[in-house]
């Protein structure tokens, strides 16, 4: 009896961060439905408290040894702990920048927080999932909440259109993913755990079969949709444009964090015999994502559509770390993903603040913003330039480390494409900066002429500005500390735990 209790407690401790989020999610439901609290803003701070406790526990767990729990269905090691930390960090920033938006639009606070927390929990389980069923259920938990968040503004026609496209294409991609899983399940002799599938493929001598290759391609297609890799990106611009900006900010980062983790571990465990094939496929997808994403972004007139294509190109850069495939490659991907969280969320926070004050999303309507709000113009210049990789901003150091790891492994063409497309991205980011700093009267739009400057130092009224400050500081100075960050990652991602990947 004592042994059973100890084991159950031990297993629970591996998912303690997720359990805390589930507890706070239930608490929010109880406070909203049973107690009917009048001050709904309290729910924001309750959710932020739960996320803060979760991330603190995850940091403490980095000192623990890797464990496999729940009958082998969940693997808890420092690799997935880091991705879970990133997911919680993303949720904290997204909820912070959403407070004012939801108050202004008078939308349901409870629904928004429940969907964000549930999506976070699904993404966290996905990062540590060690069998096909857990991977699929966790992925669908994240996906379904993403669909609901996209249609959060129910009276907005564009939001309804976005959620329908997202739902239909998402359902198709999930079907393709399950089809790929079924090939693995059958070829391995009825196994669902990743390591047992790998052993089963060897025992049945199906590891080099055409069926195994079909499964590989189907899984890449299914996860490629979640990551917005070309050619599975068609949903991204419409969903980004039609969905509420805080939702887009969350989706643009959370899907990449969870998707990258779910792509890295299973491929290295299940498909070692097809390593050359899946590396080649990912290299093709990364190249096309970097090229198409940046080229099409130049032609966009909507800020959110431009960032949609920018995010397509960014996942191409992140794929470089997975394609490199060694210890340094995964470290470089994690470092760039950390920088990307702040760069991308900072950009979306600026767009949200400007949009809430003007009601426009057109790029040309930003012309002359520096005359009325120099701090917002500065922030909206710095975060995109960091995404482009302008030195000495964080994005430059992140890309430099990523490209150096690829160059060291002989991926010269991939590095060349990455450098070339980064230059293209800098071009359209500089176009935005040029508009922001326009000072001639004829270039200043009517939106800027009517623009009312808000106080920058009011947390209760403008919590979004706190998020902007955090993201801008990180986008400016985090890259300076890249060497200590790499050392911390390499000390925690020790080779003994990394061999499981």
N, C-alpha and C positions, 0 to 999 in steps of 0.2 A: 504493500500500500504506500509506504513512504517512498519507495523507489519510483512508483508511478507518479506520485505528486512531484518529486524532484525532477523527473523527466519532463512532465508537462510544464513546470515552471521554467525549466531550461529552454524548452522550445518556445515558450511565450516570450522569453527575454530576447530571442533572435528577432522577433517581430514587435518588440515593445514600442518602437516609434510609430508603427502602423496602428497598434492597439490604442495608443494615446489619441491619435487622430480620430479613430472610430468613437472613442469615449466622448471627445469634444463635439463630434458631429451629432451624436445622440443628445448631448447636453443642449446644443443649439436647437434641435427639434423640440425638446421638452420645454425649454424657455419660451420658444415662439408659440407653440400650440397650447400647452397646458397653462402656463403662467401668464401668457399674453402680455409680455412686458411692453411698455409704451415706448421706451427709448431703444429703438432697434439698433442704434449705433453700438450699443454694448456687445452685440453679436460679432461685430468686426473684431473687437479687442479680445473676445473669447477665442475666436478662431486663430488670431495671431498668437495668443498665449499657447494654444495647443501646438501650433507649428513650431514655436520657439522651443518648447519642451522637447519636441520630437527631434529637432536638429541638434540640441545639446546632447541628448542621449546617443545619437548617431556619432557625434564626435568622440564621446567616451568609448563607444564600441569599437573605434578604430584600433584600440589597444588589444582587442581580444583576438583569439585564434579563429581561423575560418571553420565554420561548422555547416553540416548538412542536416536539416531537420525536417519534421513532418513526413517521415517515411521516404526521404530523399526528394521531396517535391520543392524544397526551398533551400537555396544555398546562400549562406550569409558569410561573405568575405569582404575585404576592404575595397575590392573593385566595385561591387554593387553598392556598398555603403557610401562611397563617394558620389555615385550617381543619385542615390537616394537623398543625400545632403543637397545636391544641386536642385533636385525636384522641390524639396521643402523650401529652399532659398527662393526659387522662382515663385512659389505660391505666396510666400510672405511679401515679396515685392509687388506681385500682381494684386493682392488684396489691398495693400497699402495705396496703390494708385487708383483703385476702384471705388474707394469710399466716397469721394466727392461726386464721381460720375453717377453712382446709384442714387445718392441723395438728390441730385439735380433732376434725374430722369424719373424719380419716384417709382422705381421698379422694386420688385420683391428682393429684399436683402437676404432672407433665409434661403430662398431657392438658389441664389447665386453662390452663397457660401457652401451650401450642401454639395452643389455640383463641382465646385473647385476642390473641396476637400476629398470628395469621392474620387475624382479624377487623379488627385495626388496619391491617394491610397492605391488605386489601380496601377499607376505608374511605378510606385515603389515596389509593389509585389512583382511587377513585370521585370524590374531590374534584377531580382533575385530568383526568378522562376527557374526551376531545374527540370521541369517536365512539360510535355506538349499541352496538357490540359490546363495547367497553371498559367502557361504563357498565353494561351488563347483567352481564358477567362479574364486574366488581368488586362490584356490588351483591349478586350471588349468593354471592360469596366471604364477604362480610360476613354475609349472611342465613343461610347454611348453618352457619357457626360460631356464630351466635346461637342457632339451633335446638339445636345440640349442647350449648352452654353451658346452655340452659334445662333440658335433661334430664341435667345433670351428676350430680345425686344420683339414680342409677338405681334405688335401692331405695325412694325416696320416691314414693308413689302420686300425690301432688299434682304433683310434678315431671314424672312421666310424662304425666299429663293435660295439663299446660301445654304440653309440647313437642309433643304430638299436635295440639292446637288451633293452636299457632303454626305448625307445619309445614304443615297443611292450608290454613289461611287464607293463609299466606305463599306457598305454591305457586300458589294461585288469583290472588293479587295479581301475582305474577311473570308469569303467563300474560296477564293484562290489560295489563301493561306492555309485553310483547313484541307484543301485538296493536296497541297504539298505535305502537310502533316500526315495525311492518310497514306501517302507513298512511303514515308519513313516508318510509320507504324507497321505497315504490311511487310516492307522489305526487311525489317529487323526482327521479324517473328513475333509481333504483338507487344513490343516494348514502347513505353511512353517517356521514361526518364532519359535524359540526354546521354549520360554515360552508358547506360544499358543499350540505348539505340546504337551507339557507336560500336559496342561489343557485339550486338546482335547482327549488325551489317557485316562484321568480320566473320562471325560464325556461319552466316548464311551465304557468305561470299557474294554479297550484293553491293559492296561498297563502291565498286566501279561500274555498276549496272546503269542502263539508260533510265530505269525507274528512279534511281537515286538522283540522277541529274535532273529529271523532271521535277522531283521534290525540291531540289535546290533552287531551280528557276522560279517555281511557284512561291516559295518562301521569300525569295528576294523581291518578287513582284508584290506580295502582300505587305511586307514591311516597308518596301519602297514607297508605297502609297502614304503610309503614316509619316514617312520622312520627307515627302514631296520631292523625291528623286525623279529626274527626267527619265522616261516619258510618263511617269505616274503622277505628274504634278498638276493636271488640268483643273482640279478642284481648288487649288490654292488661291489664285487671284480673286475669284468670285467670292469665296468664303471670307477671305481677308477684307474685301471691300464691303461686303454686306453685314458682317458680324460686328457687334459692339467692340470698340477699340480695346478695352481691358481684356476681353475674351481673346481677341487676336493676339495680344501681347502674351497671354498665357499659352495659347496653342503654338505660337511660333517658337517657343523655347521648350516647353514641357514635352511636346511630341518628339523633338530632336534628342532630348536627354534620354527618355525612355526607349525610343527607337534605336539609338546608338548602342545602348546597353544590351537590348534584346538581339541586336544583330551580331555583336562581338562574340559573346560567349557561346551560343549554340553553334555558330559556324566553325569555330575552332575545335569544339568538342566532337560534333557529329560528322563534319565533312573534312577531316584531315587528308583523306585520299583524293579529294577534289579541290585541294587548296589552290592549285594553279587556275582551275576553272572559275571558282568564285572570286578570287582576286582579280582575274581578268574582267569578269562581268561587272564587279564593283568599280573597276578602273574606268570602264566605258561609261557607266552611269555617272560617275563623278565628273568626268571630262565634259559630258553633255550638259550636266547640271550647271557647271561653272560657266560654260560658254553661253548656253541659251538663257540662263537666269540673268546674267549681266547684260547681254545684248538686248533682250526684250525690255529690261528695266529702263533703258535709255529712253524708250518711246512713251513711257507712261506719263499721264497727266494727273492721276490720283496718287497721293502720297502713300496710301495703304496698298494700292496695287503695285507701286514701285517697290515697297518693302516686301511684298509677297514674292516677287521675282528675285529680290536681293536674298531672301531667306532660302530660296531654291539654290542659289549659287553658294550660299554659306554651308549648306549640308554637303555640297560637293567638296569643300575644303575639309570638313570634318571627316569625310570618308577617306581622306588621304592617310590619316592615322591608322584606320582599320586596315587599309590596303598594305601599309608598311608591315603591320602584323607582328612586330617584335615589341619588346618591353618599352623602348623609347617611343615607338609609334603610338602605342596606347597612351603613354604619358603625355605626348604632344597633343593628342586629341582631347584629353581631359583638360589640359591647360587652356587650349583654345576654347573649349566649351565653357569653361569658367569665365573667361573674358567675354565670350559671346552673350552670356546671360545679362551682364551689365550693359554692354553696348546696345543690344537689341531692345531690352526693356527700357533703357534710357531714351532711346529714339521714340518708342511708342508712347512713353509717358509725356514727352514733349508734344507729340501729335495730339494726344488726348487733351492736354491742357489748352492747346491752341484751338482745337475743335470745339471744346466746351465754351470757349469765349467768343468764337466767331461763327460756329456752325458750318464750316467749310472744310473740305478735304483736298481741294485742288492745289497743286503745287504752286501755281502762279499767284495764288492768293496770299502766299507767305512773303511776297515781295515787300521789302521795307520794314520788316518786323523789328529790326534793330533800333528803329526810331522810337518805338513805343515800349518795347520790352527787351532791352539788351541782354539780360540774363537768360531769358528763354531762347533768344537768337543764338547766344553763345553755346548753350547746352545742345540745341538742335543742330549746331554746326559740328560740335566736337564728337558726339556719339556716332553719327554716320561716317565721319572721317576716320574714326577708330575702326569701324567696320571695314572700311576700305583698306586700312593698313598703313596710314600715314604715320611716319615716325615723329615724335617719340611716344606715340600713344600706345595703349595696351594691345590693340589689334595688330600693330606692327610686330611686336615681340612674339605674339602668339603665332602669327603666320610665319615669321622667320624661323621659329623652332620647328614648326610643322614641316616647312619646306626643307629645312636642313636634314631632318630625319628621313624624308623621302629621298633627298639627293644622296645621302650616305648609303641608302639601300638600292641605288641604281635606277630610281624612278625619275629619270631626267626629263622625259616628255611630260609627265604629270606635273613636275615642278614648273616647267616652262609654261604650260597651260595655266597653272595657278597664278604665276607672276603676270602673264598677259591679261588674264581676266581681272586680276586685282587692279591693274592700271585702268581698265574699262570702268570698273566700279568707282574708282576715285574720280573719274570724269563726271559721272552723273551725280555723285555726292557733292562735288565742287559746284555743279550747276545750282544745287539747292543753296549752298553757302553764298553764292553770288546773288541770288534772289534775296536772301535774308539781310544782306548788308547793303542792298540798294538804298540810296539816300535821295535820289532825284525825285521830285514831286510827281512827274509823269509816270514813274515806275511804281509808285506806291499805290496799292489797290484800295478800293473802297472799304474792304474789310479791315485793313490796317488803319485807315483814316478814322474809322468808327471804333477802333479797338480801345478798350479800357484796361489800363494797367492795374494789376492786382498786387496786393502786398505779398512779398516773398517770404515773410517770417511769421506765418500763422499756421501752426500744426493742425489745430482743430478745423479750420476753414479750408486749408489747402494742404492736406496730407500728401497729395500727389507731388508737391514740390519737394517734400522730404525724400521721396523716392527718386526724383530727378537728381537731387544733390548727391545722393549715395551713388547712383549709377554714373554720374559725370566724374566724380572723384575716382571711382574704380576704373573708368575708361581712360582717365588721364594717368594715374599713378600705379595701378596694379601691375602693369608690365615692367616697371622698374624692379619689382621684387620677383621677377620670373625665376631667378636662380634659387632663392629660398623655397619658392612654391614647388619647383621641380624636385628639389632635395627632399621636401616633406612627402611628396607623392611617391618618390622612389623608395623612401624608407618604409612607407606604409604598404605600397604595392610590392612586397618582397617577392622574390622569384619563386619561393615555395608555394605561395598562394596563387601566383600568376600562372603557374603551370596548369592550373585547372582551366585556364582560359586558352 
